[in-house]
C-alpha cells in the first residue's frame, strides 16, 4: 500500500475506538478476481480488526490476482484474513441476516495504479 494513502487516516488508539467506528479502512495484500476475495493482513501500521469489527469495511486494493492459489503464495508471516463479501448468516428457517459476525457492508476501492496479475504464473 502506498504510504501516502496509508498516511491519510490516523491510527485508532484503542480496540474500543475500532469497535465504535462507523467504518474500518484497510489496505489489502491483494484481491482475487475469480472469487472476489480480499487478503487482509495484520502488521505494523495495519489493523486487521478494522476489517472485522465496524459495520462497514472499506478495502483499498492495489493488486489483483486471478486465483486464490496465487493469493495464498503472497500470504506473509503475519496473521491474515480472507474476506469474501459482507458477513451473512441464516437462521434455522433460512432467513438471511447481514452483519452478524462482521461488517454488514463491504466497499472495495480499486486504486488507480492497481497491478493486475492475469496469468497462473503470477506475472
C-alpha positions in Angstrom: 0.0 0.0 0.0 1.3 3.4 -0.9 2.5 5.2 2.2 0.8 8.4 1.1 -2.5 6.6 1.1 -1.8 4.8 4.3 -1.0 8.1 6.0 -4.4 9.7 5.2 -6.0 8.1 8.2 -4.8 8.2 11.8 -4.5 5.0 13.7 -7.2 4.3 16.3 -5.6 4.4 19.7 -7.5 1.5 21.3 -9.6 -1.5 20.3 -12.6 0.4 21.7 -12.0 3.1 19.1 -12.2 0.4 16.3 -15.4 -1.1 17.8 -17.0 2.3 17.9 -16.0 3.3 14.4 -18.7 3.8 11.7 -16.3 2.2 9.2 -13.0 0.4 9.1 -10.5 1.2 6.3 -7.8 -1.3 5.4 -5.3 -2.0 2.8 -5.1 -5.4 1.2 -2.3 -7.7 0.1 -4.4 -8.5 -3.0 -7.9 -9.2 -4.3 -8.8 -12.4 -6.1 -10.6 -12.0 -9.5 -12.3 -15.4 -9.6 -14.0 -15.2 -6.2 -13.9 -11.5 -5.2 -11.9 -12.5 -2.1 -9.7 -9.9 -0.3 -6.5 -10.9 1.5 -6.0 -8.6 4.6 -3.1 -8.9 7.0 -2.0 -7.6 10.3 1.3 -5.9 11.0 2.9 -2.6 11.8 0.5 0.2 10.9 -2.2 -2.2 9.8 -5.2 -3.1 12.0 -6.8 -6.4 10.9 -9.6 -5.7 13.4 -10.7 -2.7 11.2 -11.8 -5.3 8.6 -13.9 -7.2 11.2 -15.4 -5.0 13.9 -17.1 -1.9 12.4 -20.4 -2.3 10.5 -18.7 -1.1 7.2 -15.4 -2.3 5.8 -13.7 -0.2 3.2 -10.9 -2.1 1.5 -8.2 -0.4 -0.7 -6.9 -2.7 -3.4 -3.6 -2.1 -5.2 -3.1 -5.7 -6.6 -5.4 -8.2 -8.2 -4.5 -11.8 -8.9 -6.6 -14.3 -10.9 -6.9 -17.2 -8.4 -6.9 -18.0 -4.7 -3.8 -20.2 -5.2 -1.9 -17.1 -6.4 -3.1 -15.1 -3.4 -2.0 -17.8 -1.0 1.5 -17.5 -2.4 1.5 -13.9 -1.2 0.4 -14.6 2.4 3.1 -13.1 4.7 4.0 -14.4 8.1 1.5 -12.2 9.9 -2.0 -13.2 10.7 -4.2 -12.9 7.7 -8.0 -12.7 7.0 -9.7 -13.8 3.8 -12.8 -11.6 3.1 -15.3 -12.7 0.5 -18.2 -10.2 0.8 -20.1 -8.9 3.8 -20.8 -11.1 6.8 -24.0 -13.2 6.3 -25.7 -16.0 8.2 -29.1 -17.7 8.1 -31.2 -19.0 10.9 -32.9 -22.4 11.0 -35.8 -21.1 9.0 -33.5 -19.9 6.2 -33.8 -16.1 7.0 -30.7 -14.4 5.7 -29.2 -11.8 8.1 -26.2 -9.5 7.2 -23.6 -8.2 9.6 -24.0 -10.7 12.4 -20.3 -11.9 12.6 -18.6 -9.0 11.0 -19.3 -6.0 8.7 -22.7 -5.9 7.0 -21.3 -3.8 4.2 -18.1 -4.1 2.2 -16.9 -1.4 -0.1 -13.9 -2.2 -2.3 -11.8 0.7 -3.8 -9.5 -0.3 -6.6 -6.7 2.2 -6.7 -5.7 3.9 -9.9 -2.2 2.3 -10.1 -3.5 -1.2 -9.3 -1.4 -4.1 -10.6 -3.3 -6.9 -12.3 -1.6 -10.3 -12.5 -3.6 -12.2 -15.1 -1.6 -15.4 -15.5 -1.4 -18.5 -13.5 2.3 -18.0 -13.0 1.7 -14.7 -11.2 3.2 -12.3 -13.8 
